[in-house]
Amino acid sequence: MSARVVAVGALITDESGRILLILRRNEPSAGHWSLPGGRVEPGESLERAVIREVEEETGLRVTVGEPAIQLEIPVGDGRVYEVHDFRAEIRSGELRPGDDAADAAYFTPAEVRRAKVTNRLVEYLEQAGVLPPESP
């Protein structure tokens, strides 16, 4: 039986439709761009975890909105990350990488497709409706 790790992520876009991503410093997926987020701490609500993780990784304070997508990510060592991604809006703060983020930046949809992103991120962003499907 696999160990489940409950985690959250924040789907944040700016007024021009760019998506906020962080460069992961630690495993899993170190060196890949992904949504800001991380593990939910014991006794912490999903929404509170989103607020904490975004502030730790980006320096931004957010208001948590609607759920965007939920997914399961097996990491190969018997653990499965159960990830709850929420839409979020920036309330305050200045964008700067922190905690386990090596960098933080906004990406246009085309840049997301060219970047070294975490496994299946493009597919998840398409499912969440923030990344238009690639035209054939």
N, C-alpha and C positions, 0 to 999 in steps of 0.2 A: 504494500500500500504506500502511496506517495504522501509526502508531507505537503500540506497546503500552506502557502504564505499569502496572506491577504495584503494587497497593495493598492495604491491609488495613483492616478495621474491627472494632470490638468491640461485641458485643451484650451489654449489661449490664442486668440487671433487679434490682430490689430485692425484699424479702420480700413486698411488696404488689402485685408485678407491674408496677410503673412502669418505664419504659424510659429509660435515660440517653442524652440527646442533647446535642450541642454546637452552638452557633450559629457557622456558618462565617464567618470574618473575610475570607478570601481566595477568589479564584476557583479552581476552578470552584464555582459555587453560593454565592457570598458572600451573606450575609444570610438564608440558609436553615438550618434545623435538620437535623442528620444524626447518624449514629453517629460516635463518635470514631474517628479513623483517619487514614491518609495513605499516602504512597508508601513502598515498601520500598527501603531503601538498598542499594547494591551489596554483595554478600556477606552480607547480612542474611537470616536465616530469616524466614518468615512470622510465626512465633510471637514471635520477638524484636522484630519490627517492631510487632506489636500491643502488646506490653509498653511499648515506647518511646513510641509514638504516644499511648497512653492516658495515660501519665504526663505527657507534654509538654502535652497538651490539657486534662487534668482534674485533675492533681495526685494521681491515684489509682494505686496499684500493684496490678496484677492477676495472677491466674493464668489462663493461656489454656486453654480447654477445647476441646470438639468444634467442628469447622467447622459454621457455621450455614447459610450460603448463599454461592454464588459467582455473580458476575454480571459482565456487560460493559457499560460505560457509554461510548458515544461522546460526545465533548465538542464536536464540530463543527469542530474545527480540524485534523482528520486523526488526532488521538490517540484511542485507546480505552483507558479504564481497565479493567483486569482486577482486580476487587475480590474479595478473599477475606475474608468476615466470619466471625469466630469468636465463640463464646460465651465469656464471661470472667467471673470472680468477683473481687470486690474483696478484697485482702489487707490493705491499709493505705492511709493517706493521708487528706487532707481535700479534698473537692470544691471546686475553684476553677478558673475558666477560665484557660488559659495558651496560649502559642505562637500558633497561628493560630485559636484559638477565642475568639470575642468573649464567649461566655457558655456555661455548662454547667448543665443542670437535668434533673430527673426529670419524665417526663410519663406520665400515665395513658393507657391506650389511646384514650379519648375525646379527650383533649387532643392526642395525636399526630395524630388525624384532623383537628383544627381548626387546627393549627399550620402555619406556612409552612415545609414540609419540602422536602428535595431531591426531585427528580423520581423518582417511582415508589417512594419509601421505604415508603409504606404498603403497597403491593403486596409488596415484599420482606419486610417484617416479617410480613405474613400468611403468605407462603410459608415463612418460618422458624418459624412456629407461635407467635410471641410476641404477635401482634396478632390477636384473633379476627376472622373475616370479619364484615363489616358486615351486619347483618340487614336484609332488604328492607323 
